[in-house]
């Protein structure tokens, strides 16, 4: 998956104006063929803006070593910056579809905790987020098994029926993992039966936003990023960003896209204008 910051080896295809060299027709055809093949590989599901049930999986153990700085000089600790972008995300999703529901799950030092059931009342979910306080991280690893156990207990996923694939589901479920640690490597239970079940569900998605310290040479940022990739079943959006206020707002804005209506991340193009 592409990432807008320093860890990713690949970037989105450059536009003609960026590269300075116009694409040859054969290259355009090759790219189009790849997009078509990728579309055929996706389940045949309707591209409808059905309501979303979004679980915000918020890491509260992010380090405070480096601060986010706005253009006017205002600084934010990592946890307060995450609260800021979540406020933007919640209000924007609610404006797009007022039937969107949100739940809150937090990652503590070495366990997960379900704090807020699904609600479309923004005041309820924002109040809970506002009162969250950062905690210290004392562990070298965080086991995601506890997260999947909580999801199993609290989340119902619409069943996908091959014969009824043209009928939109009543809703889709999306978990957005907001991971903020730079020295604690996540452990993804690949053989966990429920996790294996989730990865096969066309109406369940996991997106990831990793916000890490600036100097990755002193931390385990790359190992953490690689470990989080195991959450991706091929349809996730995965982003990582250092202490850059502009980029973290850009990333959260890209996560506004509805999972039934967005392309694969590798096929996204956020440039403006037409290609010649």
C-alpha positions as CSV (number, residue, x, y, z in Angstrom):
1,X,0.0,0.0,0.0
2,X,1.2,3.5,-0.8
3,X,2.0,5.8,2.0
4,X,2.3,9.6,1.9
5,X,5.4,9.8,4.2
6,X,8.9,8.5,4.5
7,X,8.6,4.8,5.0
8,X,7.0,3.9,1.7
9,X,9.3,2.8,-1.1
10,X,6.6,3.4,-3.7
11,X,4.6,6.5,-4.5
12,X,1.5,7.1,-6.6
13,X,2.1,7.4,-10.3
14,X,3.2,10.9,-11.2
15,X,1.0,13.0,-13.4
16,X,2.3,14.1,-16.8
17,X,3.1,17.6,-15.4
18,X,5.0,16.1,-12.5
19,X,7.2,13.8,-14.5
20,X,7.8,16.2,-17.4
21,X,7.5,13.2,-19.8
22,X,4.1,12.5,-21.3
23,X,3.0,8.9,-21.1
24,X,3.1,6.8,-24.2
25,X,-0.3,5.3,-25.4
26,X,1.0,1.8,-24.6
27,X,1.7,2.8,-21.0
28,X,-1.8,4.2,-20.6
29,X,-3.3,1.0,-22.0
30,X,-1.2,-1.1,-19.6
31,X,-2.3,1.0,-16.6
32,X,-6.0,0.8,-17.7
33,X,-5.6,-3.0,-18.1
34,X,-4.2,-3.3,-14.5
35,X,-7.2,-1.3,-13.2
36,X,-9.7,-3.5,-15.0
37,X,-8.1,-6.7,-13.7
38,X,-8.1,-5.3,-10.2
39,X,-11.8,-4.4,-10.5
40,X,-12.6,-8.0,-11.6
41,X,-10.8,-9.4,-8.6
42,X,-12.9,-7.4,-6.2
43,X,-16.2,-9.0,-5.0
44,X,-19.2,-8.0,-7.0
45,X,-20.7,-5.6,-4.5
46,X,-22.9,-2.5,-5.1
47,X,-21.2,0.9,-5.1
48,X,-23.8,2.5,-2.9
49,X,-23.4,5.0,-0.1
50,X,-25.1,2.8,2.5
51,X,-24.6,3.8,6.2
52,X,-21.3,3.0,7.7
53,X,-20.6,1.7,11.2
54,X,-17.2,3.0,12.0
55,X,-15.1,1.7,14.9
56,X,-12.4,4.2,15.9
57,X,-9.6,2.1,17.3
58,X,-7.6,4.8,19.1
59,X,-4.1,4.3,20.5
60,X,-3.7,6.3,23.7
61,X,-0.1,5.4,24.3
62,X,1.5,7.5,21.7
63,X,4.7,9.2,22.6
64,X,5.0,13.0,23.3
65,X,8.7,13.3,22.4
66,X,7.9,15.3,19.2
67,X,5.1,17.8,18.7
68,X,2.8,18.6,15.8
69,X,3.2,22.3,14.8
70,X,0.7,24.3,12.8
71,X,1.6,27.1,10.4
72,X,0.8,29.7,13.0
73,X,3.2,28.1,15.5
74,X,0.6,26.4,17.6
75,X,1.9,23.0,18.9
76,X,-0.1,19.8,19.7
77,X,1.0,16.7,21.5
78,X,0.3,13.6,19.4
79,X,-2.8,12.6,21.3
80,X,-4.3,16.1,21.0
81,X,-3.5,16.2,17.3
82,X,-5.3,12.9,16.9
83,X,-8.3,14.3,18.8
84,X,-8.2,17.3,16.5
85,X,-8.3,15.3,13.2
86,X,-10.9,13.0,14.6
87,X,-13.2,15.9,15.3
88,X,-12.8,16.9,11.7
89,X,-13.4,13.4,10.5
90,X,-16.5,12.9,12.7
91,X,-18.2,16.1,11.6
92,X,-17.3,15.5,7.9
93,X,-18.7,12.0,7.9
94,X,-21.8,13.1,9.7
95,X,-22.3,15.8,7.1
96,X,-22.0,13.3,4.3
97,X,-24.4,10.8,5.8
98,X,-26.2,11.5,9.1
99,X,-26.9,7.8,9.5
100,X,-23.2,7.0,9.9
101,X,-22.6,5.5,13.4
102,X,-19.4,5.6,15.4
103,X,-18.0,3.5,18.2
104,X,-14.8,3.9,20.1
105,X,-12.3,1.3,21.1
106,X,-9.0,2.3,22.8
107,X,-5.6,0.6,22.9
108,X,-4.1,0.9,26.3
109,X,-0.6,-0.3,27.3
110,X,-1.2,-4.0,26.5
111,X,-5.0,-4.4,26.2
112,X,-7.9,-3.0,24.3
113,X,-11.1,-1.5,25.9
114,X,-14.5,-0.8,24.3
115,X,-15.6,2.7,25.5
116,X,-18.5,3.8,23.3
117,X,-21.2,1.7,21.6
118,X,-22.4,2.7,18.1
119,X,-24.1,6.1,18.0
120,X,-24.9,8.7,15.3
121,X,-25.0,11.4,18.0
122,X,-21.7,13.3,17.5
123,X,-21.9,14.9,21.0
124,X,-21.8,11.5,22.6
125,X,-18.7,10.2,20.8
126,X,-16.8,13.5,20.9
127,X,-17.3,13.9,24.6
128,X,-15.8,10.4,25.2
129,X,-12.8,11.2,23.0
130,X,-12.3,14.6,24.7
131,X,-11.9,13.0,28.1
132,X,-9.3,10.4,27.0
133,X,-5.9,10.9,28.5
134,X,-2.6,9.7,27.2
135,X,-1.0,6.7,29.0
136,X,2.6,5.5,29.1
137,X,3.6,2.5,27.1
138,X,5.7,0.0,29.0
139,X,5.5,-2.9,26.5
140,X,7.6,-3.8,23.5
141,X,4.6,-5.3,21.7
142,X,0.8,-4.9,21.5
143,X,-1.2,-8.0,20.8
144,X,-4.2,-7.3,18.5
145,X,-5.9,-10.5,19.8
146,X,-7.8,-8.4,22.4
147,X,-9.1,-6.1,19.7
148,X,-10.5,-9.0,17.6
149,X,-12.1,-10.5,20.7
150,X,-13.9,-7.1,21.4
151,X,-15.0,-6.8,17.8
152,X,-16.5,-10.3,17.9
153,X,-18.5,-9.4,21.0
154,X,-19.7,-6.0,19.8
155,X,-20.0,-6.0,16.0
156,X,-22.5,-7.6,13.7
157,X,-21.4,-7.7,10.0
158,X,-23.9,-8.0,7.2
159,X,-23.8,-11.3,5.5
160,X,-22.7,-11.3,1.9
161,X,-24.9,-13.6,-0.3
162,X,-23.6,-14.3,-3.8
163,X,-27.0,-14.5,-5.3
164,X,-28.1,-11.2,-3.9
165,X,-24.9,-9.3,-4.5
166,X,-26.7,-6.5,-6.5
167,X,-28.7,-5.7,-3.4
168,X,-26.9,-3.2,-1.1
169,X,-26.3,-4.3,2.5
170,X,-28.1,-2.3,5.3
171,X,-24.7,-1.0,6.3
172,X,-21.0,-1.7,6.2
173,X,-18.5,-1.9,9.1
174,X,-15.2,-0.2,9.1
175,X,-12.5,-0.2,11.7
176,X,-10.0,2.7,11.6
177,X,-6.8,1.8,13.5
178,X,-5.1,5.0,14.7
179,X,-1.7,3.7,15.9
180,X,0.7,6.2,17.6
181,X,3.6,4.2,19.0
182,X,7.1,4.3,17.6
183,X,8.8,1.6,19.7
184,X,6.0,-0.9,20.4
185,X,5.5,-3.4,17.5
186,X,1.9,-4.7,17.0
187,X,1.4,-8.4,17.0
188,X,-1.2,-9.5,14.5
189,X,-2.7,-12.9,15.2
190,X,-2.8,-14.2,11.6
191,X,-4.1,-17.6,12.7
192,X,-6.8,-16.2,14.9
193,X,-10.1,-17.7,13.6
194,X,-12.1,-14.5,14.0
195,X,-9.5,-12.4,12.3
196,X,-9.4,-15.0,9.4
197,X,-13.2,-14.6,9.3
198,X,-13.1,-10.8,9.2
199,X,-10.6,-10.8,6.3
200,X,-13.0,-12.7,4.1
201,X,-16.0,-10.4,4.8
202,X,-16.8,-8.1,1.8
203,X,-18.7,-5.7,4.1
204,X,-15.9,-5.3,6.7
205,X,-12.9,-3.1,6.2
206,X,-9.8,-2.2,8.3
207,X,-8.0,1.1,7.5
208,X,-4.8,2.2,9.2
209,X,-3.2,5.5,10.1
210,X,0.2,5.3,11.7
211,X,1.5,8.5,13.3
212,X,5.1,8.1,14.4
213,X,8.1,10.0,15.7
214,X,10.2,12.0,13.2
215,X,13.6,10.3,13.5
216,X,12.9,6.7,12.5
217,X,16.5,5.7,12.9
218,X,16.0,6.0,16.7
219,X,12.7,4.1,16.7
220,X,11.0,1.0,15.2
221,X,8.8,2.9,12.8
222,X,9.5,0.7,9.8
223,X,9.0,-2.5,11.8
224,X,5.7,-1.2,13.1
225,X,4.5,-0.1,9.6
226,X,5.4,-3.5,8.2
227,X,3.6,-5.3,11.0
228,X,0.4,-3.3,10.5
229,X,0.3,-4.3,6.9
230,X,-0.9,-7.8,8.1
231,X,-4.2,-6.2,8.8
232,X,-4.8,-5.4,5.2
233,X,-6.9,-7.9,3.2
234,X,-6.2,-6.1,-0.1
235,X,-8.9,-3.4,0.3
236,X,-7.6,-1.4,3.2
237,X,-6.3,2.1,3.0
238,X,-3.0,2.4,4.9
239,X,-1.2,5.6,5.7
240,X,1.7,6.7,7.8
241,X,2.9,10.1,8.8
242,X,5.5,11.6,11.1
243,X,4.9,14.8,13.1
244,X,3.5,16.7,10.2
245,X,0.3,18.5,10.8
246,X,-0.6,19.1,7.2
247,X,0.0,15.4,6.2
248,X,-2.0,14.0,9.1
249,X,-5.0,16.1,8.0
250,X,-4.6,15.0,4.4
251,X,-4.6,11.4,5.5
252,X,-7.7,11.6,7.6
253,X,-9.4,13.4,4.8
254,X,-8.6,10.5,2.4
255,X,-10.2,8.1,4.9
256,X,-13.6,9.9,4.4
257,X,-14.1,7.9,1.2
258,X,-16.8,5.3,1.5
259,X,-15.4,1.8,1.3
260,X,-18.0,0.6,-1.3
261,X,-17.3,3.6,-3.6
262,X,-13.5,4.1,-3.4
263,X,-11.0,2.3,-5.7
264,X,-8.1,0.2,-4.4
265,X,-5.6,2.5,-2.8
266,X,-3.0,1.8,-5.4
267,X,-5.4,3.1,-8.0
268,X,-6.1,6.4,-6.2
269,X,-5.1,9.7,-7.8
270,X,-5.6,12.9,-5.9
271,X,-4.2,15.2,-8.6
272,X,-6.4,17.8,-10.3
273,X,-6.7,18.6,-14.0
274,X,-6.9,16.4,-17.1
275,X,-4.3,14.4,-18.7
276,X,-3.2,15.4,-22.2
